[in-house]
């Protein structure tokens, strides 16, 4: 691993870590709070979850454009951070009005924060584009370190002490992220904060190349919807599966259901260094392993975990009295995580490298917009999961969608691989 990567990324790594600690801590509690404390039905709670998480990924389109044209990266990140801090504080106040208001503030703040932090990582590596996949994967480790810590601290406080203490603890994580960003980025080169202006003169050849690049981004964004639709079951249907149908006792102690939200980020921290080494070795040997092929592997891996879950629950009387071992969920989360590493940080790097300069903010927002559609579908499907005759029928949806998506994308990759090599060589 290139040591300079860690040195450059450290302030962004830790800022993102604390921001994600706050987000994932809140996310681990959201559905459980609505079902257990506010007496929401599974369907209503899951659809609130889906609407919120989709809105979180709609707002970056607007946040990216505003940053590009008016505010710049630094001011946009600060505005987003403070809005999210206020959102967590609102959630810490009892009452559905404050709850919904807090979710709105969090979604708006994320719109300013997320695309511009992701763009800032790419700006650090403008002169080292071959290292961007590794850089974004390291940055992604910061995201998931926060994802590991958030459910543990906020989940325990929320489930065992008081729901609003858990939401308040998430706000503390956000405040720490703001402080680290302020002190950690003071020494950055001023040029980092200003996105370069594209030339007004564009040749026909460049225009054709730009059109192809934009279509590639839209294509992979479309396939990422399939990924997020299945992956985000972890926060909704799989979260409820852990609560009701999973034997969570270890040596007489019952593991809080929210703790299972930390399995995915723990696996990220274990597996990401291996993938970083793999990306670096591939880059150093000039081996063709472009983002589209990584997406194919991602969707294939994603289907494996859900296939096992569908088989385990098929023709069995799963109930609150007849539960499955928690090892099943750990197995599912392992394959979900491996799938995530091959798609999510790679997608960020892909958009940063591929987007024409004058559309950089909009296309980074478009990538997050595809996440929004996937999150909404995840919440919608989780909301109707109780209507399925068998639990296995519901989980089979994600097996078919993932593997069919992988097969179709592989066919497209074969037809486009030569032209794509011209872009990334």
Secondary structure, 3 states (H helix, E strand, C coil): CCHHHHHHHHHHHHHHHHHHHHHHHHHHHHHHHHHHCCCCCHHHHHHHHHHHHHHHHHHHHHHHHHHHHHHHHHHHHHHHHHHHHHHHHHHCCCCHHHHHHHHHHHHHHHHHHHHHHHHHHHHHCCCCHHHHHHHHHHHHHHHHHHHHHHHHHHHHHHHHHCHHHHHHHHHHHHHHHHHHHHHHCCCCCHHHHCCCCCCCCCCHHHHHHHHHHHHHHHHHHHHHHHHHHHHHHHHCHHHHHHHHHEECEECCEECCHHHHHHHHHHHHHHHHHHHHHHHHHHHHCCCCCCHHHHHHHHHHHHHHHHHHHHHHHCCCCCCCCCCEEHHHHHHHHHHHHHHHHHHHHHHHHHHHHHCCHHHHHHHHHHHHHHHHHHHHHHHHHHHCHHHCCCHHHHHHHHHHHHHHHHHHHHHHHHHHHHHHHHHHC
